[in-house]
């Protein structure tokens, strides 16, 4: 019975507060990077579309 109690007393947190803060900052930076990447892709598509329109209309 004592062994069962010891197994249930696992730590509630896997990361320290400092690690959680670093992870949150990392995820925020990663989200920002992906947003910028999506925006640059959209701009690239727009540039290519305008270029193709120009080729087709000349």
LINGI-V288235 format. One line per field, one symbol per residue. ss: DSSP state (2 for helix, 1 for strand, 0 for the rest). phi: phi as a letter, one per 30 degrees, with the letter a starting at -180 (. if undefined). burial: b if it has 24 or more other ideal C-beta (glycine too) atoms within 12 Angstrom, else e. Layout:
ss->???
phi->???
burial->???
This chain:
ss->0222222200000000222222222222222222222222222222222222222200
phi->.dddddddcdddcdcdddddddddddddddddddddddddddddddddddddddddcc
burial->eeeeeeeeeeeeeeeeeeeeeeeeeeeeeeeeeeeeeeeeeeeeeeeeeeeeeeeeee
